[in-house]
């Protein structure tokens, strides 16, 4: 009895120390990487205007300012100009084409703009004849545009001096277009918006870890089943609301959901077998608790910077998204420790 009680105390303390270590170690300006999609950030890209307005043409900022999305349902091609004023994209009734002689075609393939520019595009000028390559049959193009987000590997000097204050990093950014021979300009701004403190979530993570520990410690109780259901529910809600903000058609986002979250889907299926094992009192349910708890905790850990970043890739209210991350991490850690200590 004393030995079992000692294991209980040690396991509970280990979970809470792990939660504290995670928040202290990662609760800095550095970002954690999300399970899928863009990382939480303190940079906010705002689209202010499209001048002149064009019927059938819609522009929006997506993926937390990492990309622009332009849809052209008009009968006339629209051209996006690249970084030296050259034709970069052609978007219209025949689909989306990229210019193989545009440096932007290669630089925009990654957020860092590190793709080498081949010789065919290195000497491009506005008057260089384009070589068009079709990339889509639809009317929508989505691309990294390095004019609309911060390209530095560290924050700008004004932010480094006072990261806790609001800063206008780029008062004006512009992306130029051509439509039926006429100039069209997309205008916006880039701001630094400091996020909230992550410290208030520490007792939440610690408290939920205790709940998860207690529920998993006696695997045959209904509490263990409730913990598994809660973990999967939190993880599923957070994943769906995160994927809902992604760019693309509904079909593309659905396919992307299962592709990007394949591991999560497997864990959700494993959770169903774990619940079945708990109901039957099978010993193998212990492994299911460890697996599901560990994977949900890792999912929360990967999104941990949501707790202190101001801009989140989430369709729901930001406080709810942060609560989902804290709940997944706390319950997952607790369930793992409880299952192993039993």
N, C-alpha and C positions, 0 to 999 in steps of 0.2 A: 504493500500500500504506500509506504513512504517513498519507495523507488518510483512508483508510478506518479505520485504527486510531484516528486522532484523533476521528472521528465516533463510534466505539464508546465511547471514554472519555467524551466529552462527553455522549452519551446516557445512559450508566450513571450519571454524576454527577448529571445532571438528574433522573433517576428517584429517586435516593436523597435529593437535596435536596428534591424534591417530597414524598416520604414524611415527611421530618423536619418540613417546613413544615406539613404537614397535621396531624401529631400535636401539634406545639407550638401551632399556632393554635387547634386545636379541643379540645385536652386540658385544658379548663377546666371549671368547673361547668356551663356552658351545654350544652344537649342539641342533638345533631344530629337531623334528622328522618328517620325510617325510611322505607323504600320504601313500606310499607303497614302499617297497624295502629298501636298505641300506641307512644309514644316510650319508650326506656329511661329509668328514673328511679331516684332514691334513696328515694322514698316507698313504703312498704309498707302496704297496707290489709289488715287481717286480720279475717275474720268469726269471732266467738267463739261466738255462740249464737243460736238461734231459740227463743223461749219464749212459749207451750209448743210442743213439737214437734207437727207436724200430719201425719197420714198422707196421702201423695200430694203433699205440698208440699216442694219442694227449692229452696234459696236458695244462691247462690254469688257471689263477687266475680269479675269478669272484666275483661279489658283493663287489667291492671296497676292495678286499683283505680279505674279511671275509671267503671265501670258495675257495677250489680247485675243479676243474672239470676234471675228467679223463675219456677218451673214449678209449676203447680197442676193436678194430675191427679185431684183429688178431685171429688165431685159438687156441691160448694158453692162459690159465688163467694168470692174473697178480694179485699179492698180494700187498696190501698196509700195511705196518707195523705200529703198534700203538706206544704209548709213552714209552712202556717198551720193544719194539722190538718184540711184539707178532703179529701174523696175525690179521689184523683188517678188511680189505675188500678183497673180491675176485671178480674180474671183468673179464668177459670173454664171450665166445660164448653162454653160458647158462644163462647169466644175471649177476646181482649184488647180492652178498651175504655179510652179515655182521656177524662177529663172536660174538656170545652172551657171550663168555668168554673173550672178550677184553674190558678193561676199556674205550678205545676210543669210542666204540659203544655208550656209555652213555654220556661221557663227550662232545662228538662232536654234541650232539643234540641241544645245544644252543651255542650262541656266547660266553657267559660268562663261559661255562664249568661247570655249577652249578648242573647238573643232578646227583643225588646220584648214586654211582656205587654199584650194588647189590653184594651179597656174591658170586654169580657164577663167577664174573669177578675180584673180589677184589685182589685175590692172583695170578693173571695171570703172567706168565713168558714166554719168547720166546719159550720154549719147551712145553708149555701147549697145549694139543690137542684142536683144535678149535671145536666149535659147530656152524655150519653154518646155517644161516636163510636167505632165499631168500627175497629180498626187491624190486627187479625189474627184468623184463625180457629183458630189453635193455642193451646195452653195455656201458652205461655212468653212472658214480657215481659222485655226488656232495656232499661235506661235509665240515663242519666247521673244520679247522685244526688249532689248537692253536699254532702251531709252526711258522705260517706265519704272524700273526698279533699281535698287542700289547694287552696283557691280563690285564694290570693294570687298576684300576679305575681312576687313574690320570696319566698325562703324565710322562715319565721318567725324572729323575732329570736334565739331560742335557737340555731337552726341557723346563722344568720349569724355568731354569736359563735364557734362551734366546729363548722364543717362536717365535720370529720374524726371526730366522735364520734357515737355512737348517741343519738337523742333520741326521746322519746315525745311526738309532736306533739299528738295527741288521745287521751288515755287512754280515753275512752269516746265513741263515737258511737252513735246509735240511729235506727232507721227503724221507724215504727209501722205496724201493719196492723190490719185488722179481719176476723175470720172467724166467720161465723154469729153476728154481734153481739158476739163476744168480742175483747178486745184481744190482739194478738200483737206481740212486740217482737223486732226483729233488732238485735243488739248487736255491736260490734266496736271496733277501735282503729286508729290511724294512727301509724306510726313513721317516723322518718328513719334509714335504714341507709346509712352511707357506703360507697361503692364502692371497688374496688381501684385501684391505680395503673395508668395506661395506658402508662407509660414502658417496662416490660419488653417490650411488643409492638413497640417501634420497631425493634430489630434484626431481628425476625421479618419485618416489612414490608420493611425494607431488603434482607434476604437473599433473600426471595422475589422482590423486584423484580429483583435481579441474575439469578436463575434465569430469570425470564420474559424478561428482555432477551436473555440468551444463547440461549434457545430460539427466539425470534422473529427474531433477527438473521440466521439462516440458515433461511429459510422452507421450504426443501425437505427439511429434516431431519425425522426422526420426532419430535425433541424439540419442534418447533413444534406438531405434532398433539397430543402429550402435554400441552402447556401449555394448548391449547384445551379438551381433555377435562377437565383438572383445574379450569380456571376454571368451566366449565359445571357440573361436579359439585359444586363448592363452592357456587356460586350457587344451584343447584337444592336442595341439602340445606338451606341456610340459609332459603330461601324457604318450603319445605314445613314445616320445624319452627316457623317463625314463624307461618304461617297456621293451624297445628294448634291454637294456643292461642286463636284467635278464638272469640267466642260465636256461637251459632246452631246450626241443624241441620246434619247432614253435607252435605245437598244445598245448603243456603244457603252453607256454607263453600266447597264446591267451585265454585259459581258465582262467589262472591266472589274465590276464588283466581285464576281466569282474568280476572276483571274488573279487580282491583287490580294484577295482575302481567302485564298484556297486553304491555307493552314487554319484560319479561323473556322471555316466551314467544317473541316475535319474535327476540330475541337468541339464544335457544337454537336456533331454526330456522336463523338465519344462521350459527351455529357449525357446523352440519352441512354447509352449503354451503362454508364456509371449509375444513373438513377435506377435503372433496372436491377443492377447488382446490389445496390443499397436496399432495395425493397426485398430482395431474396436473401440478404445477409451474406452474399458471396465475399470471400476474402479478396478476390480480384478487384473489388470496388475500391480498395485502397489505392491501387495503381491509377484508377480512373480519377480519383480525387486529386492525386498528385499531378497528373497530367493536365487536367482541366484547370486546376488552381494555378499551376506554374505558367501555363500559356496565357491565361487571362491576366495574371500579374505582369507578365512580360509585355502584353499589349498595353496595359496601363503605364508601365515604365517607359515604353517607346514614345508615348504621348505626354510624358510628364511635364514638359515645358509648357503645355497648355495651362498649367496652374499659375504661371507668372508672365505669360505673353499676352499681349493685348489683341492680336489678330489671329483668329482660329479658323481653320477650314472645317466649319461645322454649320449645318443648316439650322440647328436649334439655338436656343438662348445660350450664351457663353457660360453663365454660371452652372447651367445644367450639364454642359459638356465637361466642365471642370469636375463637377461632382461625379460624373460617370468615370472619369479617369481615376480619381481618388478611390472610388468604391471598388473598381476592378483591381487596383493595386492592393488595397487593404484586405479585401476579402480573399483574393488569390493567395497572398502571402500567408494569411492566417490558415486557410484550408490546407495548404501544403504542409505547414508546420504541424497542424493538428493531426493530419493523417499519418505523418511520419513519427509523431510522438506517441501515438496510441499503441 
